[in-house]
Amino acid sequence: MKIKSKISGHENSIIQIEIGGTHYPKNYLTEENVYIKNNDSEEIKSHHLITDGMVLLDTQMLFSTPQTIIFEIDEESVVMNFICCNNVETHIDQLETEKYSKKNTHNIFYATKYKATFKIPAFEQTNHFSIILSKDFYYKIINEDWELHEKFSKNILLKKSSYLTSKYIPFTPAIQWVIHEIKNCNRQGALKKMYLETKIKELLIHQLEKIITIPVQKDQIDEDDYNKLLKAKHILDKDYVHAPTLTELSRTISLNEFKLKKGFKACFGTTVKSYIIKLRMEHAKELFQNKASTVSDVAYKCGYKDVSHFSAAFKNFYGFSPQKFKINWDFIHIWITGILIFTQ
C-alpha cells in the first residue's frame, strides 16, 4: 500500500509511505516526523506511526495563501477519519462528501483507491487525524459480517467505496480523550505498538457506538413534547452561560424531568448537560482568540465559578488544558502577525 500527499504544483511530497497490507503481531512500529517551513509563508507538521497494515497520520498545516493538497492511497483501505478544522473544501473520487469540513467531526470510510483534493484557505489552522487500515488489518479487529455494520461490510466485499454513515458526526468527549492519549503516548517499541493497537480498537468502538446509535425521530415523540424540547434547546442556545438547572428548565417548558432528559437525548443526540458544556467550550475557544483573555476570565465568562472545574471540562472536551490551548493560540497569533508584517 502506497500513501502519498503533496501540495498541488509542488514536486516534493509531504507524505510518502509504503507498507505491506498484511498485519502480523510481530511487525515493527516505526515513527516519522515531517516539518516544512518555507519563507515564513507555510508551515507543515506531520507525525506518522507506521506498521504493516496500519498508518496513523497527525498533520497540521497553516498557509498564508490558499493551497490545494492532493492525497492518494493506491490500494483498498478503511480509514478512521477525524477532522479538527473548519472550511476545508473537500473532493474525494468515488465518494460523495460534504463540500466543507466541519470541526471536531468523524466518520469511517472504505475506498478501493483513494484520491482526494483539499482546498485549504489562507490563515486557517488545519488539523487532520487519520488512521489508515488495510482490509486485512480491519478484518482482524472487527468481524466483517457483524450485524451492526452489515451494509458497510457488504460494500467492502463488493469493492464499493462507501462511508459507514452518510454524514460526519460530532466528536464525543470519549473520542477526544482517546485521540489525546494516542498523541501523547510516551511508550516505546513493542509496548507502544501494543498500546496503539489497543487504542485503535477503543477508538473504533466509540465511533461505532456513536454512529450506530440512531436517535428517536421527531415523529416518534409526541408533537407537543417535541415543541417543548425545541423550546428547551432554544433557552440553552440563548443563555448557556447562566443555564438553568434541569429542574428549572423542566418547570419553564412544562415537561417533567424524565421526559426532558430522555427526549432531549433522543431528539438532539446529546444530554442537556453535555449540550451546555459543548456550547460553553465553543464559546471558550472563541474567547481565547483574544490574546488578553486569561483562563480565569474565560472560565467566568463561560459560567464557571471555579477555574479548576472549567479547566477539567475544557480538557475533557478538547483533550488538552486551556493553558496549553492558549499558549498554542498565542504562538499562532504571533506567527501570523509576523507574516503579515513581513509581507507589507
N, C-alpha and C positions, 0 to 999 in steps of 0.2 A: 504494500500500500504506500503510495506517494502522496504527501501532503505539502502543498506549497501555497505561498501567498506573496504578493508583491504590489507595489504602488503602480497604477497604470502609467505607462510611459517611462518607467524605470527598468533598467536591465536586472539589477540585483534584487534577489528575493529577500523578503523579511523572514519568511519561514520556509524551510526546505528540509523535509523529514521523510525518511523511507524506513518502513518497518515490515516485518513479516505479519501475515494475517492470523497465524495460529498462536494461541496463547498457551504457554506451559508454566506451571508453578515455579520452575527454576530459572525462568527468564530474568535477565538483569534489568534493573531500572536505571536509566541514565537521566541526567538533567542538563538543560541548555538554557543559557540566558542571552537574549539579543538586546542590544542597546544601540540605537541610532539617533544621532543628533546632528542636524545639518544646517549650518549657518544660522542658528537660532530660529529657523523657520519651521522646523519639525522635530518632534521627539517621539520615539517609539521604544517601548519597553515590552518585552515578551519573555515569559518564563515557561519552559516546556518540561514536562515529566513524560518519559518515553519508555515503553517496553513493547515487545511484540504483541500485537493485538489491541494496544491502547496508547493513546496520546492525549495528554492534558495540556491545554493551551490557556494561558492567562495573559492577555495582551491589553496594554493601554497605549493610546495614541492621542496626540494633540498637534494640530497643524495651524499655521497662520493663514493658509489659503485652502480652499476646498480641494479634497483629494478623492480619488477613486481607488479602492482596494479590490484586487481580484484574488479570490480564494478558491482552491481546487483540491479535490480528493479523487484519485483516479480509479478507485475500486469501491465495491459495496461497503457501506458503513452505517452505523447507527450513532447519532450524535445527540448527546445530552447538552442542550444549549441554554446558557444563562446570559441574559442581556442586562447590562448595568448602565445603559446610557440611552438618551433620547435622540430623536431627529436624524438618525442614520437611515438614508434611503436604501432599501434593500431589494435586490432582484436575484432570485435563485432559479436556475434552469430546472424544469420538470416539477417544481413545487410552487403552488400558489401561496403567497405570503402577504402579510400586511405591509403596506408600502413603507411606512416609517417605524423604526424601532421604538419600543416603549420601555422606559427604565424599570429595572427590577421585575422582569418577566422571564418566563422559561417555557420550554417545550422540548419534545423529543422527536427527532425525525429520522427516517431511513431514506437513503439515496443510493441508486445504483452507481452513478457517477455524479459527484457534487461539484457544481461550478456556480459561484455567487459573485456578485459585484456589490460593493458597499460604497455609497457616496457619502463622504464624511464632510460636514460643514466646517468652516474655519472657526477656531477657538471653541470647539465643542469637545470637552474631555470625554473620550470614549473608552469603554472597558468591556471586553467580551471574555467570558469564561466558558470554555467548551471542553467536553470530554468526548473524544472520538474513539469509537469501539469498532473493531472488526466484527463481522457477523458471528464468527466463531466465539469471540470473547463474550459477545452479548448473549448468545445461547448458553454459555457456561454459567452465567449469573442469573438467567431468568428462563423459565420454561417457555419454549416457543408457542405452545398451544394453551398457555394459561388463559383461562376464560375471561379474565379481567381486561386483557388486551388482545383478544382473539382476532379482531379485524386488522389490527396493526401487524400481527404475526402473519396473517394470510397475505398481506401486501408484501411482506419481506419474502415469503415463499414464492410469490408470483413475480418477484423482482419489480414491484411497482412502488416508485418513490412516494412517500406519504408522511404526514405528521401523525403523531399519536392523538392530538386534539387539534381542532380546526383553528384555534387562536392561541397565541401566547397568553399565559395567565400569570397573575402576580406571585412573587416570592412569598413564602411563609417565613416566619422567624426561624423555624427549624431548618429550612433550606439555607437561609442566610448564615446560620451558625455553622452548618457542615462545610459550606464553602470557606468560611473563615478558618475553620480547623485545618482544612486541606492546605490553604495558602500559608498558614503559619506552622506547619509541621516541621519540627527540627530533627526528627529521626533520620537515620542514615541507612543506606544499604538495604539488606533483606527486610529489616524491621520497617523501614519506610515504605517499601513495596507492599508488604502485608497490610500496613495501616491504610495506605492509599486505596487498595482494593476493597478493604472493609468499608471505607468512607464512600466509595463509589456506589457500592450496594446500598448503603444507608441513604445516600442522596437519591438514588433511583426509587427506593421505597417511598420517600417523601414526595417525589414527583408524581409517582403513580397514584398515591393516596389522594393528592390534590386534584389530579386530572380526572381520576375515575369517579370521585365523589360528585355526583350530579345533584345540584341543589333542586329543591322542590320549585316548580314553576309557579308563576302567578295564578294560573287557572286552577291550581291545586290548593289555593288558600282563599278563604272567604274574602270577597271583594272589599267589604267594609274593613276587615282586619288588614288587608293589603294596603289600603289607603292610609290607615293609621301607622303602619310600618314605614310608609313613604314619608309621612309627617315626622316620624322619629328621626329618620335619616336626615331630613332637611334641618331639623333642630340641631343635630350634631354638626352638620356641614357649616351651619351659620355660626355656632359658638362652641367649638370643640375645646377652646382654652378653658372656659368655665363650664364644662359639660355637666349636665345634671346627673345625679346618681340614677341607678337603674329604677329605683323606687319612684324618684321624682319624674323620670321620663315616662314611666308606666302610667302615673297619675295624669300627666299632661296630655297624653294621647288617648286616655281612657281604655287601656288594654292591660290585662293582668300580666305580671312579670313573666310567668311561664310562657304565655303566647308571644310576648315581646322577645324573649331570648330565643325561643325556637323559631319563630317566624323571621326574625332579623337574619339569623344564620342561614335559613332556607332561601330567603329572597336575595340576600346580598353576599352570600358566601363567606361571611366572617361574623364573629361575635360583636356585640355592642362595644365591649371593652377593647377588643383588637382594632375595631374601626376608629375609635377615638385615638388610640395610640398611633395608628397609621397617619391620621390627619395631623397630629401633633409632631410626629417625626418628619413629615414632609415639610411642615412649617419651620421646624428647627433647621433643616438643611438650607432653606432659603435665607433664614436669619444669619446663618454662619457665613454667608457670602459677603456680609458686611464685615470688613476687617476689624472694626472697632468692637464688635459684639464679643462678650465674654461668655463662657459656659454658664455662669450664674445668671447673666441677663437673659440668655436664650431659654434656660430652664424656666425662669419666672414667666417669660412671655408665652411659653407653651403650656402654662397651667400647673407647673410643678413647684411646690413649696420647698421640697428637699432636693438639692442638687444631686445627691447620690442616687436618688430614685430616678431622676432624669437620665443620669449617666448610664445606669443599668438598663433602662428602657431603650436608650439610643443604641447601646452596644448589642443588645438582644435583637434589635430591629435591623441594624446595618452590618453587624459583625465586627465593629471596631468602636473604640471610645470616641466621644465628641471631641476630646482633646486632640486625638490623633487626626480626626477629620479636619479640625480647624487648622492644625499645622500644615496638613497637605493642601488644604484650600488656600491658605495664605501663601504657600510656596508657588502654587499655580498662578495666583493673582499677581505676585511679584514677577514671575516669569513672563506672563502675557504683557504686563505693563512694560517690561524691558524690551519686548519685541516691538511694541507699538512706538516706544520712544526711538528705538534703533531705526525703524522704517520711516520715521518722519523726516 
